[in-house]
């Protein structure tokens, strides 16, 4: 694997100096403690964002487009077996796939752009 490189107007020494007083481990620990407190119902000063994913009925969306599982899978960039598993409830679409299908459900013309 290639070595990671970034471009900066700062010298490596200046970058190092900018971070010399930063305790990354402490920051991660603080975040984990806030997450734990939140999950236990304790109030913290942390900003909490809840992501809600749309509920999608894969078969209903596909059928409303008059598409086969194979064609719908090709549009979504997954296999036909994946679409079949979603429709039968054996597995769930990824968050990205759910969002994409939700958008397609609202605007069928998006199919032509994918």
C-alpha positions in Angstrom: 0.0 0.0 0.0 1.3 3.5 -0.8 2.3 5.8 2.0 -0.4 8.3 2.8 0.6 11.9 1.9 -1.1 15.2 2.3 -0.3 18.7 1.0 -0.1 21.6 3.5 1.5 25.0 3.6 2.8 24.0 7.0 6.1 22.1 7.5 5.9 18.7 9.3 7.4 20.4 12.4 4.6 23.1 12.4 1.9 20.4 12.1 3.5 18.4 14.9 3.7 21.6 17.1 0.0 22.4 16.4 -1.0 19.0 17.9 1.5 18.7 20.7 -1.0 19.6 23.4 -3.8 17.4 21.9 -4.6 14.2 23.7 -6.4 12.2 21.1 -7.0 9.2 23.4 -8.7 11.5 26.0 -11.0 12.9 23.3 -12.0 9.4 22.2 -12.6 8.3 25.8 -14.7 11.4 26.5 -16.8 10.7 23.4 -17.3 7.1 24.5 -18.3 8.1 28.0 -20.8 10.6 26.6 -22.3 7.9 24.4 -22.5 5.5 27.3 -24.2 8.1 29.5 -26.7 8.9 26.7 -27.5 5.3 26.2 -28.2 4.9 29.9 -30.5 7.9 29.8 -28.2 10.3 31.7 -28.2 13.9 30.5 -24.9 15.2 29.1 -23.8 18.3 27.2 -23.2 16.2 24.2 -25.0 17.0 20.9 -27.0 14.0 19.9 -28.2 13.4 16.4 -30.6 10.6 15.7 -30.6 9.3 12.1 -33.8 7.8 11.0 -33.9 5.7 7.9 -36.9 5.6 5.7 -39.0 2.4 5.7 -39.0 0.9 2.3 -40.9 -2.1 0.8 -38.4 -3.3 -1.8 -40.9 -5.5 -3.7 -43.5 -2.7 -3.8 -41.0 -0.2 -5.1 -39.6 -2.6 -7.7 -43.1 -3.6 -8.9 -44.2 0.0 -9.1 -41.4 0.5 -11.6 -42.4 -2.7 -13.6 -38.9 -4.0 -13.2 -37.6 -7.5 -12.7 -35.4 -8.3 -9.7 -32.4 -8.6 -12.1 -33.0 -5.1 -13.6 -33.7 -3.5 -10.2 -30.5 -5.1 -8.8 -28.5 -3.7 -11.8 -29.8 -0.2 -11.1 -28.9 -0.4 -7.4 -25.5 -2.0 -8.0 -26.3 -5.2 -6.2 -27.0 -8.8 -7.2 -30.4 -10.3 -8.0 -30.0 -12.6 -5.0 -29.5 -9.5 -2.8 -32.8 -8.0 -4.0 -34.5 -11.4 -3.6 -33.1 -11.6 0.0 -34.4 -8.1 0.8 -37.8 -8.9 -0.6 -38.1 -12.1 1.4 -36.9 -10.6 4.6 -33.8 -12.7 4.8 -31.6 -9.6 4.9 -32.1 -5.8 5.1 -30.9 -3.2 2.6 -27.9 -1.1 3.7 -28.7 2.5 4.9 -27.5 3.8 1.5 -29.7 1.4 -0.4 -32.7 2.3 1.7 -32.1 6.0 1.1 -31.7 5.4 -2.7 -34.9 3.3 -2.9 -36.8 5.9 -0.9 -35.7 8.6 -3.4 -36.6 6.4 -6.3 -40.0 5.7 -4.8 -40.7 9.4 -4.7 -39.4 10.1 -8.2 -39.4 7.3 -10.7 -37.4 9.4 -13.2 -34.3 8.9 -11.1 -34.1 5.3 -12.6 -33.1 6.9 -15.9 -30.3 8.8 -14.3 -28.7 5.7 -12.6 
